[in-house]
Amino acid sequence: MKAVRFHEYGDPTVLRYEDVERPVPGAGQVLIRVAATSFNGVDGNIRAGFMQGPIPVTLPHTPGIDVSGSVAALGEGVTGFATGDRVIGFLPMTADGAAAEYVVAPADILAPAPITVPPADAAALPTVGLTAWQALFDHAKLTAGQRILINGAGGAVGGYAVQLAKNAGAYVIGVTGPQSGAPGADEVVDKAAVTTAVDVVLNLAPIDPARLAALLDLIVDGGVLVNTTVWMPAPSDEKRGVRGIDLFVRSDAAQLSHLVALADSGELSVDVARRVPLAELPAVHAQAAAGSLHGKTVIVASPAVASPAVASSEGEN
């Protein structure tokens, strides 16, 4: 089978499109015929060697932590799935990923794929959708009537966070750059114009530590700041009971199934900016490294599935 791998850490030129052996599912695993994966910023950080401490991988390594595809074979002891079932999942970051024609995955991290979303596009949902869900509800405990400020609302996680927060009955203030939008937010403001008090701040953007600390001043007593830029710890204000939480997204099949149900009911839009064939993944990494990758990009295992770019409101990753 074909896969994209890197045999050493480095810039995007270390990625190779090459022939590799098809993996075999072990006990508790599923072999997936990949429809697509997607590009996430962490893929580039792993490839560059920046994540060797928290996310150690074995070289050569296949990137791609999102997967959408169909079940090709079942390992020993797997129940609940059958050959041909369409599935999606957020793969273990330390294992080989889905930038390949086939990948093995633990059965317990998989969810049925949405039926209203094309198979390749469904790869845009797992990692960023779970990040948004866990930030809002596992950590911020967002409830109806609360006010939330989402810094980086124009990005991929931000797009889902805006939708999910609005669905939960919150008042959403989206902070974006000059070239981004935040469809669905109650307010969209420039980063320099934020003055409104809120119950929750969700920071999705790599900002200066002083700016991150300044966001605490917008949060009411007893509120919370959830931060996804984990290399910059979330600040707290203990005197006012404002908690700072660093989010490390985790795979959760039940939560992913819920997100799929929201997509199939029309309550959650899965937006894709571009679809590219697997062989072009190195170019996607290069564009991301140069800061020129905009919108959610899915990487299609079969070139026949790739199609022209479509408009998207999402930002990078």
For each residue, the residues with C-beta under 8 A, 3 or more apart:
1: 19 20 21 22 100 101 102
2: 17 18 19 20 100 101 278 279
3: 17 18 19 20 62 99 100 101 278
4: 15 16 17 18 62 63 64 99 100 278 279 281 282
5: 15 16 18 20 60 61 62 99
6: 9 10 14 15 16 47 59 60 61 63
7: 14 16 59 60
8: 14 59
9: 6 14 47 48 49 52 59
10: 6 13 14 47 48 49
11: 14 48 286 289
12: 15 44 47 282 283 285 286 289
13: 10 282 286
14: 6 7 8 9 10 11 47
15: 4 5 6 12 47 63 281 282 285
16: 4 5 6 7
17: 2 3 4 278 279 281 282
18: 2 3 4 5
19: 1 2 3
20: 1 2 3 5 62 100
21: 1
22: 1 31 101 102
23: 31 96 102 103 104
24: 31 73 104
25: 29 30 31 73 74 75 78 104
26: 29 75 76 104
27: 75 76 77
28: 75 76 77 78 106 107 108
29: 25 26 75 78 104 105 106 107
30: 25 71 73 74 75 78 81 87 104 105 106 107 110
31: 22 23 24 25 71 72 73 74 75 102 103 104
32: 67 69 70 71 72 87 89 98 102 103 104 105
33: 69 70 71 72 101 102 301
34: 37 67 68 69 98 100 101 102 103 301
35: 68 69 70 119 120 122 123 300 301 302 305
36: 67 68 69 98 119 120 121 122 123 275 298 299 300 301 305
37: 34 63 64 65 66 67 68 97 98 99 123 298 299 301
38: 64 66 123 124 127 296 297 298 299
39: 43 44 281 284 285 288 293 296 297 298 299 317
40: 43 65 66 127 128 317
41: 44 45 288 316 317
42: 45 46 51 55 65 93 127
43: 39 40 46 47 63 64 65 97 285
44: 12 39 41 47 48 285 288 289
45: 41 42 48 50 51
46: 42 43 49 50 51 55 57 61 63 93
47: 6 9 10 12 14 15 43 44 63 285
48: 9 10 11 44 45
49: 9 10 46 52
50: 45 46
51: 42 45 46 54 55
52: 9 49 55 56
53: 56
54: 51
55: 42 46 51 52 93 94
56: 52 53 94
57: 46 61 93 94 95
58: 61
59: 6 7 8 9
60: 5 6 7
61: 5 6 46 57 58 96 97
62: 3 4 5 20 96 97 98 99 100 103
63: 4 6 15 37 43 46 47 97 99 281
64: 4 37 38 43 67 91 97 98 99 100 103 299
65: 37 40 42 43 90 91 93 97 98 126 127
66: 37 38 40 88 89 90 91 98 123 124 125 126 127
67: 32 34 36 37 64 87 88 89 91 97 98 103 105 123 126
68: 34 35 36 37 86 87 88 113 119 120 121 122 123 125
69: 32 33 34 35 36 86 87 98 103 119 301
70: 32 33 35 84 85 86 87 119
71: 30 31 32 33 74 81 82 83 84 85 87
72: 31 32 33 83 102
73: 24 25 30 31 83
74: 25 30 31 71 78 81 82 83 107
75: 25 26 27 28 29 30 31 78 104 107
76: 26 27 28
77: 27 28
78: 25 28 29 30 74 75 81 107
79:
80: 107
81: 30 71 74 78 85 87 107 110
82: 71 74 85
83: 71 72 73 74
84: 70 71
85: 70 71 81 82 112
86: 68 69 70 112 113 115 119 122
87: 30 32 67 68 69 70 71 81 110 111 112 113
88: 66 67 68 110 111 112 113 114 122 123 125 126 256 260
89: 32 66 67 105 109 110 111 126 251 253 256
90: 65 66 109 126 127 130 249 251 256
91: 64 65 66 67 95 97 98 103 105 109 251
92: 95 106 109 251
93: 42 46 55 57 65
94: 55 56 57
95: 57 91 92 104
96: 23 61 62 100 103 104
97: 37 43 61 62 63 64 65 67 91 100 103
98: 32 34 36 37 62 64 65 66 67 69 91 103 123 301
99: 3 4 5 37 62 63 64 278 281 299
100: 1 2 3 4 20 34 62 64 96 97 103 278 301
101: 1 2 3 22 33 34 278 301 302
102: 1 22 23 31 32 33 34 72
103: 23 31 32 34 62 64 67 69 91 96 97 98 100
104: 23 24 25 26 29 30 31 32 75 95 96
105: 29 30 32 67 89 91 109 110
106: 28 29 30 92 109 110
107: 28 29 30 74 75 78 80 81 110
108: 28 253
109: 89 90 91 92 105 106 251 253
110: 30 81 87 88 89 105 106 107 253
111: 87 88 89 253 256 257 260
112: 85 86 87 88 257 260
113: 68 86 87 88 117 119 122 260
114: 88 117 122 125 260 263 264 270
115: 86 264
116: 263 264 266
117: 113 114 121 122 125 263 264 270
118: 121 122
119: 35 36 68 69 70 86 113 122 305
120: 35 36 68 123 272 275 298 300 305 306
121: 36 68 117 118 124 270 272 275 298
122: 35 36 68 86 88 113 114 117 118 119 125 270
123: 35 36 37 38 66 67 68 88 98 120 126 298 299
124: 38 66 121 128 156 270 271 272 296 298
125: 66 68 88 114 117 122 128 129 256 259 260 263 270
126: 65 66 67 88 89 90 123 129 130 251 256
127: 38 40 42 65 66 90 130 131 249
128: 40 124 125 131 132 156 157 160 296 317
129: 125 126 132 133 160 256 259 268
130: 90 126 127 133 134 249 250 251 252 255 256 259
131: 127 128 134 135 157 160 228 247 249
132: 128 129 135 136 157 158 160 161 164
133: 129 130 136 137 138 160 164 255 258 259
134: 130 131 137 138 139 247 249 250 252 255
135: 131 132 138 139 140 157 161 202 226 228 247
136: 132 133 139 140 142 148 161 164 165 168 200 202 226
137: 133 134 140 141 142 164 168
138: 133 134 135
139: 134 135 136 224 226 245 247
140: 135 136 137 148 200 202 224 226 245
141: 137 224
142: 136 137 146 148 165 168 170 199 200
143: 146 168 169 170
144: 168 169 170
145: 169 170 171
146: 142 143 170 171 198 199 200
147: 170 171 173 196 197 198 199 200
148: 136 140 142 165 170 171 172 173 198 199 200 201 202
149: 173 175 194 196 198 200 201 202 215 218
150: 153 158 161 162 165 172 173 174 175 182 185 202 204
151: 175 191 201 202 203 204 205 207 215
152: 155 157 158 175 176 203 204 205 315
153: 150 158 159 161 162 172 174 175 176 180 182 185 188 204
154: 158 159 174 176 177 180 181 182 313 314 315
155: 152 158 159 180 204 205 314 315 316 317
156: 124 128 159 160 295 296 314 315 316 317
157: 128 131 132 135 152 160 161 204 228 317
158: 132 150 152 153 154 155 161 162 174 176 182 204 314 315
159: 153 154 155 156 162 163 182 183 269 271 313 314 315
160: 128 129 131 132 133 156 157 163 164 268
161: 132 135 136 150 153 157 158 164 165 202 204
162: 150 153 158 159 165 166 172 174 182 183 184 185
163: 159 160 166 167 184 267 268 269
164: 132 133 136 137 160 161 167 168 262 268
165: 136 142 148 150 161 162 168 170 172
166: 162 163 169 170 172 184 185 186
167: 163 164 262 267 268
168: 136 137 142 143 144 164 165
169: 143 144 145 166
170: 142 143 144 145 146 147 148 165 166 200
171: 145 146 147 148 186
172: 148 150 153 162 165 166 182 184 185 186 187
173: 147 148 149 150 185 186 187 188 189 194 196 198
174: 150 153 154 158 162 182 185 187 188 189
175: 149 150 151 152 153 182 188 189 190 191 194 205
176: 152 153 154 158 180 181 182 188 190 191 315
177: 154 180 191 315
178: 190
179:
180: 153 154 155 176 177 315
181: 154 176 188 313
182: 150 153 154 158 159 162 172 174 175 176 185 188 313
183: 159 162 313
184: 162 163 166 172
185: 150 153 162 166 172 173 174 182 188
186: 166 171 172 173
187: 172 173 174 196
188: 153 173 174 175 176 181 182 185
189: 173 174 175 193 194
190: 175 176 178 193
191: 151 175 176 177 194 211
192:
193: 189 190
194: 149 173 175 189 191 215 218
195: 218
196: 147 149 173 187 218
197: 147 218 219 220
198: 146 147 148 149 173 201 218 219 220 223
199: 142 146 147 148 219 220 223 224
200: 136 140 142 146 147 148 149 170 219 223 224 225 226
201: 148 149 151 198 215 216 218 219 223 224 225 226
202: 135 136 140 148 149 150 151 161 225 226 228
203: 151 152 207 212 215 225 226 227 228 229 234
204: 150 151 152 153 155 157 158 161 228 229
205: 151 152 155 175 229
206: 229 232
207: 151 203 211 212 229 232
208: 211 212
209: 212 213 232
210: 213 214
211: 191 207 208 214 215
212: 203 207 208 209 215 227 229 232 234 235
213: 209 210 216 235
214: 210 211 217
215: 149 151 194 201 203 211 212 218 219 225
216: 201 213 219 225 235 236 237 242 244
217: 214
218: 149 194 195 196 197 198 201 215
219: 197 198 199 200 201 215 216 223 224 225 237 240 242
220: 197 198 199 223
221: 240 241 242
222: 240 241 242
223: 198 199 200 201 219 220 241 242 243
224: 139 140 141 199 200 201 219 242 243 244 245
225: 200 201 202 203 215 216 219 234 235 236 242 243 244 245
226: 135 136 139 140 200 201 202 203 234 245 247
227: 203 212 230 232 233 234 244 245 246 247
228: 131 135 157 202 203 204 246 247 249
229: 203 204 205 206 207 212 232
230: 227 233 246 247 248
231:
232: 206 207 209 212 227 229
233: 227 230 244 246
234: 203 212 225 226 227 244 245 246
235: 212 213 216 225 244
236: 216 225 242 243 244
237: 216 219 240 241 242
238: 241 242
239:
240: 219 221 222 237
241: 221 222 223 237 238
242: 216 219 221 222 223 224 225 236 237 238
243: 223 224 225 236
244: 216 224 225 227 233 234 235 236
245: 139 140 224 225 226 227 234
246: 227 228 230 233 234
247: 131 134 135 139 226 227 228 230
248: 230
249: 90 127 130 131 134 228
250: 130 134
251: 89 90 91 92 109 126 130 256
252: 130 134 255 256
253: 89 108 109 110 111 256 257
254: 257 258
255: 130 133 134 252 258 259
256: 88 89 90 111 125 126 129 130 251 252 253 259 260
257: 111 112 253 254 260 261
258: 133 254 255 261 262
259: 125 129 130 133 255 256 262 263 268
260: 88 111 112 113 114 125 256 257 263 264
261: 257 258 264 265
262: 164 167 258 259 265 267 268
263: 114 116 117 125 259 260 266 267 268 269 270
264: 114 115 116 117 260 261
265: 261 262 268
266: 116 263
267: 163 167 262 263
268: 129 160 163 164 167 259 262 263 265
269: 159 163 263
270: 114 117 121 122 124 125 263
271: 124 159 295 296 312 313 314
272: 120 121 124 275 295 296 297 298 310 312
273: 294 295 296 297 309 310 311 312 314
274: 295 296 297 298 309 310 312
275: 36 120 121 272 297 298 300 305 306 307 309
276: 280 281 283 284 297 298 299 300 306
277: 280 299 300 302 303 306
278: 2 3 4 17 99 100 101 281 299 300 301 303
279: 2 4 17 303
280: 276 277 283 284 299
281: 4 15 17 39 63 99 276 278 284 285 299
282: 4 12 13 15 17 285 286
283: 12 276 280 286 287
284: 39 276 280 281 287 288 293 297 299
285: 12 15 39 43 44 47 281 282 288 289
286: 11 12 13 282 283 289 290
287: 283 284 290 292 293
288: 39 41 44 284 285 291 292 293 316 317
289: 11 12 44 285 286
290: 286 287 293
291: 288
292: 287 288
293: 39 284 287 288 290 297 316 317
294: 273 315 316
295: 156 271 272 273 274 312 314 315 316
296: 38 39 124 128 156 271 272 273 274 312 314 317
297: 38 39 272 273 274 275 276 284 293
298: 36 37 38 39 120 121 123 124 272 274 275 276
299: 36 37 38 39 64 99 123 276 277 278 280 281 284
300: 35 36 120 275 276 277 278 303 305 306
301: 33 34 35 36 37 69 98 100 101 278 305
302: 35 101 277 305 306
303: 277 278 279 300 306
304:
305: 35 36 119 120 275 300 301 302
306: 120 275 276 277 300 302 303
307: 275 310
308:
309: 273 274 275
310: 272 273 274 307
311: 273
312: 271 272 273 274 295 296
313: 154 159 181 182 183 271
314: 154 155 156 158 159 271 273 295 296
315: 152 154 155 156 158 159 176 177 180 294 295
316: 41 155 156 288 293 294 295
317: 39 40 41 128 155 156 157 288 293 296
